Each structure stands twice: as structure tokens, then as C-alpha cells.
Amino acid sequence: MKKKAQQLIKWITISLALLLYISHAEAFLISELQWGGGTSGKLQLGEELSYGGYSVKAVSFSAPVESDKYRDIPSEPVDQYVELNISKNGVFVDTAALVPGDSYITPDGELRVTAKQLPSKDAPEWLFERYAPWAIIELDPRGIPHLEVSIDTDRSEYTSSPFAEITATVSLKNTGSADVVNADLHLTTELPLKRGTLEEHFEKIEKGSVITRIITFAPPETGEKKSYGILANVSGFDVKDIPYTAELAKTIWISPETVLMPSFRKSMNTKIYLKDYAIVSLSIENNGRYDIKNLSITDAIPDNFKIMGNESLHWVIDLPANEGWDYHYPVKPMEQNKDGIVFPAAKAEFKLNREFYSISSNQPKIIVYGPEIVLNKETDVSEIGASGTMTVTVVAKNVGSTLTKVSIDDKLPKDSTLISGSTSHEDILEANKELRFSYTLKVTPGEPVKLPPAKADYYELGTRGVKMSTMSKEIEIKAKSQAAAPSVEIGTSVPTPQVTTPAPTPTPVPEPVKQKTESHVNSINPGKTRNPAEINTLLNFILGCDGASKNASRFPVTHAACNFYAQAK
């Protein structure tokens, strides 16, 4: 009796717990739940997987089956499933039978259990003789929102002036794993509001999203330097009506106005193409109570821009109180810059109440889209060898941001001959791409040479705009150094005939004479002095004098050398 009473109490406790989960789950829709990253594991019968106070135990799988008569697979496909017991903090919650890909959500909506994978329908793990089923189970916690708020201002200190503005950028971030619903933003400050709103409602702030609002305040009047705060508070709820909040305070300083200086602004296009013009605008406003006489304004532009017209960029004007002056002039870019070019600030100088003042405008930035061709020229040799041949490679790279039509023309050096390839090339070259071509030429062997620069013409945009040019560097190649030939000393010295033209191939010597000469040559010993007869025979063989007289008309150079040698003897 006592044991039955204990079991009854246990079941009542479990039933109350389930009712509590179910009543709480009714406050939200299962389809609205979002899930964060949890854990996963491979479970076999009787094994458990735990996460965040929950535990899941594999208590049953599909029943074992007989094998096929001829193969080691089930005789019929198995309907796979796994039965799991789910507990929280040691208290049983529910039993779930899951097929592959199926999920179970706990009654409190705090955990999703998914059967990611089981053995296939014909896997041997289902056989009686090899029964060892398993399941890959994934446990995912309910997604939780996380709110963040930030406030950024364009400066940290401002001057009290009716023309000044305080620009604050308020950013809301949800860095959590679930959406925030029914969110409200509240800003609290003593600063006068000029533009924007201090309160805003959001139906939803999705996970991973950022919401930005720009709010403008006016600096209040003050007789001393004083700090002002901007307090931002954001609050919202998840699908279970659990509240979440974030708060941040920003402090800025306001200084009293001493002299109401003119406001000076310089503006222009934010981006253009290389072929286009940009309009620079200067605007100056006298916000003070006094007229300004002989106000000197000076402007400047970067070196990679040119002024269109005869503007001197210097003006002298009179500026009455509460009035303004505007001026516009065109400029043309000379080169591309996809990262942006910052224009220098314009300067205004004047005297007021016997005091000299100088103010500067802002520095606008402009992006110039266009091509920029870098041309290089290289060779496969560093010295001119005996053959005098070389291969020249011309490489053009577009380091700009737009494509362009490129025409490349290279020049051959003086006294050179093109052997193969072409010295010119034309193509469309895209941004951050390169093209290359090669050709082979022949120059005078053993003499240094200068390869003139290659030239590339291209357009400011595609095939439009002004044609631009660039050149590679000149390449100078030295002659290959020649080692001095070693001298051979045979007996006494013999004068060498001076021949100014290349010697032709000697007339072949009859076989008996050749055999005799070879015997002389082979018998030469550098360490032994030979008689004049042996020397004469050797030199006659080298110069081919035995046959030179018969072939004087065909080999005049050899005939002259032989005559010179005969006279020297």
C-alpha cells in the first residue's frame, strides 16, 4: 500500500509539471520559435546526450529483422526510428519517437531534439545477427535575443551657436539568436531637438539586424563650458514575452560662443568617371552681426586635377552680415583613383574689430573611376651573346577600376631585325587584369644595345574619352664579355698576317698530304723545340697554302695570307 501511494504521488508530481509546461507553452506559437546552436552526438541503445540541464536517452530503436538469403541486408526495408526519453534537471518530461529528420520540441519550448541520421533502411545494423542501431541526435536551445545600443556624434565638443548642429547617430543591434518584438527606443537629453525623434516603436528587430537613426540637436546657449548627456534606452520582448533591454549614455561638451565666425563649406561630386568633369562649389555664410570687408578667399586643387578655364582660385569680396557668397568652377581629373581623392580645404582670411581671422572649409572627397595602364618591358637575356638573338616581352596591366581599349606599339632598336612575333598589340583590358605579348629579334652580336621604350595608348573609359598614353622604361643590355684566347708557342715566333675580312673555308688538302701533316701535328710536344721544317709544314697545313695558289681566285684572302707568310720566311 505504501509503495502504491508513493507511485501515485510521483505520477501526480509529473502530471503537474507537464501541466505547467503546457500552460506556459500555450502563450506562444511553436512556429514562432527560433533556435540557437547547441550540441550533437551519436547515441546507441541506452546512451545519453545532455545540454543545458536537459538529457536525452536512446531507449528503443526499430526491431531487428531477418537478413536476405543471399545478401547481408534486411530481407525487407526497415522503417527506422529511435525512441528517446527526455528529462530536465533529472525530472522526466516526455518520450519521443523520431524518424530521420524529425524533431521534437519540449513543452516549455526551450529545447528542440532532432534525429539527424539513422542507419539506412537496408543497413546491416538492423539484422538479428548484427543488431547495433544508432542515431545522430542534435539538441538546439531556444534562440535568445540580445540587444545593443550605441550613440556616435560627429564631434565631442561644440560651440553654442544658432547655426551649429549636433548630429547623433543612434544604432540598435540584435546580436542574439532570435528576433525581438514590440521594441521601443527612448532618448533622454536636455539638448534642443532640431530633426528626428526621441521615441520610436519597432514591431520587430530581426536577429543579426542593425537599425540606424540620425538625430540632430541644437547646441543650447551657455555662458560657460558645460556637459550634456544623451541617454538611449531600447527594450523589447521575445516570443515568450520575456523582456530584454539595453542602455547607453553619451556625454558631449558645449562651449560659449566668442565670435560668430562665418561658416565655410566646400562641396563637389562624390564620384565621377575619368572622362567627366566635376563641379567644385564654395559657399560661405556670414552668421555674425557685423559686415566683413575685403574677405580674401583662396582655393586649391590636387595635382591630379586641372582647372577648366582661366580661374585664378582667388577672390576678394565684401560679405554683409547674415548674407552668403557662392561660387562654382569645373575641374577635370587627370588620373583614376578608386580609393578617393581628398581636395584641400579652401581658406578665407579677414579682419574684424581689429583682429585677424582665418577659417578653412571642409575637405571633400571624390572617387574617380577609370583605367590606369602600367607598361613594363623585359627580355630573356642580360647580356648580348654570340647569337645576338633575344626575346622581348611587353606586359600591360590595368591597375584602374574600369576597362579600356589599349593599343601597344614597341620600337626595334637600331640595326636590329625582327625574327618572329609582332611589336604591336591591341585589345580590351579589364580592371586588375594584364595582357602580354612577346617577339624575337636579332641585334649585332657582341655589341651593347638600348631597347627603346614601348608605348601604350588607351581611352579614359572603354573606347570613349580622351586618348591617354604611357611608356615603359628603356632597357640597356651590355655586351657579353669575351675571355682572351690563350697563346700557343711553337718553337720560334711567327708573324701573324692581318686579315680584315672573315676567312673562308680552306680548300681541302689531298689525302696523302693530310696524313703526313697529321703525323707532324700529333708529334708536337710543347716542351720540345721543333726545327723550322716542321714548323713550316704545320703552318702550311693550318693556312691551307698548299692549295691556295690553285684557288687564288676563289679564296683571295687565304692566297694573300699565304703570300704574306712566304715573304716572312
C-alpha positions in Angstrom: 0.0 0.0 0.0 2.8 2.4 0.9 4.6 1.7 -2.4 1.4 2.4 -4.4 0.9 5.7 -2.5 4.5 6.7 -3.4 3.9 5.9 -7.1 0.7 7.9 -7.0 2.4 10.9 -5.6 5.2 10.6 -8.2 2.7 10.5 -11.1 0.8 13.5 -9.7 4.1 15.4 -9.5 4.9 14.6 -13.1 1.4 15.5 -14.2 1.6 18.9 -12.5 5.0 19.5 -14.1 3.6 18.7 -17.5 0.5 20.9 -17.0 2.9 23.7 -16.0 4.9 23.3 -19.2 1.8 23.0 -21.4 0.1 26.1 -19.8 3.3 28.1 -20.4 3.7 26.8 -23.9 0.2 28.0 -24.8 1.4 31.6 -24.5 3.4 31.3 -27.8 3.3 29.6 -31.1 5.7 26.8 -31.8 6.2 28.1 -35.3 7.5 31.4 -34.0 10.3 29.8 -32.0 13.9 30.3 -33.3 16.8 28.2 -32.4 20.4 28.7 -31.5 23.4 26.4 -31.8 23.6 23.6 -29.4 25.3 20.2 -29.5 25.0 16.8 -31.2 26.1 13.3 -30.7 25.8 9.7 -31.8 23.7 7.6 -29.5 23.3 3.8 -29.3 20.8 2.0 -27.2 21.0 3.1 -23.6 23.3 6.1 -24.2 22.5 9.7 -23.2 23.3 13.2 -24.6 23.0 16.3 -22.3 22.8 20.1 -22.9 21.6 23.0 -20.7 20.0 20.9 -18.0 18.3 18.6 -20.5 19.2 14.9 -21.1 18.1 12.7 -23.9 18.4 8.9 -23.7 18.0 6.4 -26.5 15.6 3.7 -25.1 14.5 1.9 -28.2 15.1 1.5 -31.9 13.3 -0.3 -34.8 13.1 -4.0 -34.1 15.7 -6.3 -35.6 14.8 -8.2 -38.8 16.0 -11.3 -40.7 18.6 -11.0 -43.4 18.2 -11.6 -47.0 19.0 -15.1 -48.1 21.8 -14.1 -50.5 22.9 -10.7 -49.2 23.9 -9.2 -45.8 21.0 -6.8 -45.8 17.4 -6.9 -44.3 15.0 -9.0 -46.3 12.7 -6.0 -46.3 13.4 -2.3 -45.9 13.3 -1.2 -42.3 11.2 1.7 -41.1 13.8 3.4 -39.0 13.0 5.2 -35.8 14.5 6.0 -32.4 12.6 6.3 -29.2 14.0 8.9 -26.8 13.4 9.7 -23.1 13.7 13.4 -22.4 14.4 14.8 -18.9 15.1 18.2 -17.5 17.2 18.6 -14.3 16.6 14.9 -13.6 12.8 15.1 -13.9 11.2 13.0 -16.7 9.5 15.2 -19.3 8.4 13.1 -22.2 9.1 10.2 -24.6 9.6 11.0 -28.3 9.8 8.6 -31.2 11.6 10.2 -34.1 12.3 9.2 -37.7 15.3 10.6 -39.6 15.0 14.4 -40.0 12.1 14.6 -37.5 12.2 17.0 -34.5 10.6 17.2 -31.1 10.2 20.4 -29.1 9.9 20.3 -25.3 6.6 21.6 -23.8 8.3 24.6 -22.4 9.7 25.5 -25.9 13.3 25.7 -24.6 14.8 22.7 -26.5 14.5 21.1 -29.9 15.5 17.5 -30.3 16.3 16.4 -33.9 17.1 12.9 -35.2 19.6 14.0 -37.9 20.5 10.5 -39.1 19.8 6.8 -38.5 21.2 3.7 -40.4 19.7 3.4 -43.8 16.6 1.2 -44.4 18.8 -1.7 -45.7 21.8 -1.3 -43.3 23.2 -4.5 -41.7 22.8 -2.8 -38.2 19.1 -3.9 -38.3 19.8 -7.6 -38.7 19.3 -10.0 -35.8 22.9 -11.2 -36.0 24.4 -7.7 -36.2 21.8 -5.6 -34.4 23.6 -2.4 -33.4 21.4 0.6 -34.4 22.5 4.2 -33.7 21.1 7.7 -34.1 22.8 11.1 -34.5 20.8 13.4 -32.2 21.1 17.2 -32.3 20.0 19.4 -29.3 19.3 23.0 -30.1 18.3 25.6 -27.4 15.6 28.2 -28.0 17.1 31.3 -29.6 17.6 34.3 -27.3 17.6 37.9 -28.4 20.5 40.2 -27.4 20.0 44.0 -27.8 22.8 46.5 -28.1 22.6 50.3 -28.5 25.3 52.9 -29.4 25.5 56.7 -29.9 28.0 58.4 -32.1 28.3 62.1 -32.6 30.4 64.0 -35.3 32.3 65.8 -32.5 32.7 65.6 -28.8 32.7 69.4 -28.2 30.5 72.1 -29.8 30.2 75.8 -29.7 26.9 77.4 -28.6 25.6 78.9 -31.8 22.2 79.1 -33.5 23.9 77.9 -36.7 25.7 74.9 -35.2 24.3 71.4 -35.1 24.9 68.3 -33.1 24.5 65.2 -35.3 24.0 62.0 -33.3 23.8 58.5 -34.9 21.9 56.0 -32.8 22.4 52.3 -33.8 20.3 49.4 -32.5 21.7 45.9 -32.9 20.3 42.5 -32.2 23.3 40.2 -31.9 21.3 37.3 -30.4 19.8 34.1 -32.0 16.1 35.2 -32.1 14.1 38.2 -33.1 12.9 41.0 -30.7 9.3 42.0 -31.0 7.4 45.1 -29.7 10.7 47.1 -29.2 10.8 50.7 -28.2 13.6 53.3 -28.4 13.7 56.2 -25.9 16.2 59.1 -25.9 16.5 61.4 -23.0 18.5 64.7 -23.2 18.5 68.4 -22.3 19.7 69.3 -25.8 17.1 71.0 -28.0 15.8 68.7 -30.8 16.1 70.0 -34.4 15.4 67.0 -36.6 14.5 63.4 -35.9 12.5 61.9 -33.0 13.3 60.9 -29.4 10.9 57.9 -29.3 10.2 55.2 -31.9 8.4 51.8 -31.8 9.6 48.8 -33.8 7.3 45.8 -34.4 10.3 43.6 -34.9 14.1 43.8 -34.7 15.3 40.7 -36.5 18.3 38.7 -35.3 21.6 39.9 -36.8 20.0 43.2 -38.0 21.1 46.8 -37.4 18.8 49.8 -37.2 20.3 53.3 -37.5 18.7 56.6 -36.8 20.3 60.1 -37.3 19.0 62.8 -34.9 20.1 66.4 -35.0 20.3 68.6 -31.9 20.9 72.4 -31.5 23.7 73.5 -29.1 22.0 75.4 -26.2 23.1 78.8 -25.2 25.6 78.8 -22.3 27.9 81.2 -20.6 30.4 78.6 -19.6 31.7 75.2 -20.8 29.1 72.6 -19.8 28.5 68.9 -20.4 25.2 67.5 -21.7 24.2 63.8 -21.8 22.2 61.8 -24.3 20.7 58.6 -22.8 19.5 55.9 -25.1 17.3 53.0 -23.9 15.9 50.2 -26.0 13.6 47.4 -24.8 11.6 44.6 -26.3 10.4 41.0 -25.9 10.9 37.6 -27.4 8.0 35.3 -28.5 7.5 34.1 -24.9 7.1 37.7 -23.7 10.4 37.7 -21.8 11.7 41.3 -21.7 15.2 42.4 -22.9 16.8 45.8 -22.6 19.9 47.8 -23.4 21.0 51.3 -22.4 23.9 53.7 -23.1 24.8 57.2 -22.2 26.8 59.7 -24.3 28.4 62.9 -23.0 29.2 66.0 -25.1 30.5 69.4 -24.2 29.1 72.8 -25.2 31.4 75.9 -25.1 30.1 79.5 -25.2 30.4 81.4 -28.4 33.1 84.1 -28.5 32.9 85.3 -32.1 30.4 84.2 -34.7 32.7 83.0 -37.4 31.5 82.7 -41.0 30.6 79.1 -42.0 32.7 77.9 -44.9 31.8 74.9 -47.0 33.4 73.2 -50.0 31.5 70.6 -51.9 31.6 68.6 -55.1 30.6 65.4 -56.8 31.2 62.3 -54.7 32.2 60.2 -57.8 32.8 60.7 -61.5 34.4 58.9 -64.4 37.8 59.9 -65.7 36.3 61.3 -68.8 33.9 63.6 -66.9 34.1 67.0 -65.2 33.5 67.7 -61.5 31.9 70.9 -60.2 33.6 72.4 -57.1 31.2 74.6 -55.1 32.4 77.2 -52.5 29.8 78.5 -50.0 30.5 81.0 -47.2 27.9 82.4 -44.8 28.4 85.4 -42.5 26.5 84.4 -39.4 27.7 87.3 -37.3 26.3 90.7 -36.6 29.0 92.6 -38.4 29.8 93.1 -42.1 33.1 91.7 -43.3 35.1 93.9 -45.7 37.8 92.6 -48.1 37.3 89.0 -47.3 40.1 87.1 -49.1 39.2 83.6 -50.3 41.8 81.2 -51.7 41.2 77.7 -53.0 43.4 74.9 -54.4 43.0 71.6 -56.2 45.1 68.4 -56.1 47.9 67.9 -58.6 46.0 65.1 -60.4 43.2 67.6 -61.3 43.2 70.6 -63.7 41.1 73.7 -63.8 38.9 74.1 -66.9 39.1 77.8 -67.7 41.2 80.7 -66.6 40.2 80.6 -62.9 42.8 82.0 -60.5 41.1 80.5 -57.5 41.4 83.7 -55.6 38.6 86.1 -54.8 38.2 89.3 -52.7 34.6 90.2 -51.6 32.6 92.1 -49.1 30.2 90.0 -47.1 27.4 91.7 -45.3 26.0 90.3 -42.0 23.6 87.4 -42.4 24.4 87.0 -46.1 26.3 84.5 -48.1 28.5 84.0 -51.1 28.6 81.1 -53.5 30.9 80.2 -56.4 31.3 77.2 -58.7 34.0 76.1 -61.1 34.7 72.9 -63.1 37.7 70.7 -62.8 38.9 67.7 -64.8 40.6 64.6 -63.3 44.0 63.6 -64.9 44.1 60.1 -63.4 41.9 57.5 -61.8 41.7 56.8 -58.0 39.1 54.3 -56.9 40.0 54.9 -53.2 39.1 58.6 -53.5 41.0 61.9 -53.7 40.7 64.4 -50.9 40.6 68.0 -52.1 42.4 70.6 -49.9 40.4 72.9 -47.8 39.7 76.4 -49.1 40.9 79.3 -46.9 39.2 82.6 -46.0 41.0 85.5 -44.3 39.6 88.7 -43.0 39.9 91.4 -40.3 37.1 92.1 -37.9 37.2 94.6 -35.0 41.0 95.0 -35.5 41.5 91.2 -35.2 42.8 89.0 -37.9 40.9 85.7 -38.5 41.5 82.8 -40.8 39.0 80.0 -41.4 39.1 76.9 -43.6 36.4 74.9 -45.3 35.9 71.1 -45.1 37.9 68.8 -47.4 35.5 67.0 -49.8 36.5 63.6 -51.2 35.8 62.4 -54.7 36.2 58.9 -56.3 37.4 58.8 -59.9 36.6 55.7 -61.8 38.8 55.0 -64.8 41.6 52.9 -66.2 45.3 53.2 -65.5 47.8 51.3 -67.6 51.2 50.3 -66.3 53.6 49.2 -69.1 56.7 47.1 -68.5 59.2 45.6 -70.9 61.5 42.7 -70.2 64.0 40.4 -72.0 65.1 36.9 -71.6 68.8 37.8 -71.7 71.0 40.1 -69.5 73.9 40.3 -72.0 74.3 40.2 -75.8 75.7 36.8 -76.7 77.3 35.5 -79.8 74.0 34.7 -81.5 72.6 38.3 -80.9 69.1 37.0 -80.5 66.7 37.8 -77.6 63.0 37.5 -76.8 61.3 40.7 -75.7 58.1 40.6 -73.6 55.8 43.6 -73.2 53.3 43.5 -70.2 50.4 45.9 -69.8 48.5 45.9 -66.5 45.3 47.8 -65.8 45.6 48.9 -62.2 42.5 51.1 -62.5 38.8 50.4 -61.9 37.3 50.3 -65.4 38.1 48.5 -68.7 39.7 50.3 -71.6 40.8 49.7 -75.2 44.6 49.5 -75.2 46.9 49.9 -78.3 50.5 49.0 -77.6 53.4 49.8 -80.0 57.0 48.9 -79.5 60.0 50.0 -81.5 63.0 47.9 -82.5 66.5 49.2 -81.7 68.8 50.5 -84.5 70.4 47.8 -86.7 68.1 45.0 -85.4 65.9 42.5 -87.3 62.5 41.1 -86.2 62.7 37.3 -86.4 59.3 36.3 -85.1 56.2 37.8 -83.4 54.8 41.3 -83.6 55.8 44.5 -81.9 52.3 45.8 -81.6 49.1 44.6 -79.9 45.5 45.9 -79.4 42.9 44.6 -77.0 40.2 45.4 -74.4 41.9 45.3 -71.0 39.7 44.9 -67.9 40.4 46.4 -64.5 43.0 44.4 -62.4 43.9 42.3 -65.5 47.0 42.2 -67.6 48.0 41.3 -71.2 51.4 40.4 -72.5 52.9 39.6 -75.9 56.4 38.6 -77.0 58.6 38.8 -80.1 62.1 37.7 -81.0 64.7 40.0 -82.6 68.4 39.8 -83.6 70.9 42.5 -82.9 74.6 42.8 -83.7 76.4 40.1 -81.7 78.8 41.2 -79.0 77.7 44.8 -79.0 75.6 46.6 -76.3 72.1 47.7 -77.3 69.4 50.0 -76.0 65.8 48.9 -76.3 63.6 51.9 -76.7 60.5 52.3 -74.5 57.3 50.7 -75.6 54.2 53.0 -75.8 50.6 52.2 -74.9 47.6 54.4 -75.9 44.3 53.9 -74.1 40.9 55.7 -73.5 39.6 57.3 -70.4 36.5 54.9 -70.4 36.2 51.9 -72.7 36.5 53.4 -76.1 35.4 56.9 -75.1 37.0 60.0 -73.8 40.4 61.4 -74.4 43.2 59.1 -75.5 45.9 58.7 -72.9 49.5 57.4 -73.2 52.1 55.7 -71.1 55.5 54.3 -71.8 57.8 51.6 -70.4 61.3 52.2 -69.3 64.3 52.0 -71.7 66.3 48.8 -71.3 70.1 48.8 -71.8 71.8 45.4 -72.4 75.5 45.1 -72.2 77.7 43.0 -74.5 78.8 39.7 -73.2 82.4 39.9 -72.0 84.9 37.8 -74.1 87.8 35.9 -72.4 91.2 36.4 -74.1 92.3 33.3 -76.2 95.5 31.6 -74.8 98.6 31.9 -77.0 100.4 28.8 -78.2 104.2 29.0 -78.5 105.7 26.6 -81.1 109.5 27.0 -81.4 110.2 30.5 -82.7 107.6 33.2 -83.1 105.9 33.6 -86.5 104.4 36.9 -87.7 100.5 36.7 -87.9 99.0 38.0 -91.2 96.5 40.9 -90.7 93.2 39.8 -92.4 90.4 42.3 -92.2 87.7 40.1 -93.6 86.4 36.7 -92.3 88.5 33.8 -93.7 86.6 31.4 -96.0 86.7 27.7 -95.5 90.2 26.4 -96.6 90.5 24.3 -99.8 90.5 20.6 -98.8 94.1 19.1 -98.8 94.7 15.9 -100.7 94.7 12.8 -98.5 98.4 11.9 -98.7 99.4 15.4 -97.6 96.8 15.4 -94.8 98.1 12.1 -93.4 101.6 13.5 -93.4 100.6 16.7 -91.8 98.6 14.9 -89.1 101.7 12.9 -88.2 103.5 16.2 -87.7 100.8 17.7 -85.6 100.5 14.6 -83.4 104.2 14.6 -82.8 104.3 18.2 -81.5 105.4 18.4 -77.9 105.0 21.8 -76.2 108.1 21.1 -74.2 110.3 20.3 -77.2 111.7 22.8 -79.7 111.0 21.8 -83.3 113.1 22.5 -86.4 111.9 25.1 -89.0 110.9 22.5 -91.4 108.4 21.0 -89.0 107.0 24.5 -88.2 106.7 25.3 -91.9 104.8 22.1 -92.6 102.4 22.8 -89.7 101.7 26.4 -90.8 101.2 25.5 -94.4 98.6 23.0 -93.2 96.8 25.5 -91.0 96.6 28.2 -93.7 95.9 25.8 -96.5 98.8 27.2 -98.6 99.3 24.0 -100.4 96.2 24.6 -102.4 95.9 28.4 -102.1 97.8 29.1 -105.3 95.5 26.9 -107.3 92.4 28.6 -105.9 93.6 32.2 -105.7 90.5 33.5 -107.5 88.1 31.6 -105.2 89.9 32.3 -101.9 91.7 35.7 -102.3 92.1 36.2 -98.5 93.8 32.8 -98.0 96.0 33.4 -101.0 97.1 36.8 -99.5 97.8 35.3 -96.2 100.0 32.6 -97.8 101.9 35.2 -99.8 102.5 37.2 -96.6 103.8 34.1 -94.8 106.0 33.1 -97.7 107.6 36.6 -97.7 108.1 36.5 -93.9 110.1 33.3 -94.2 
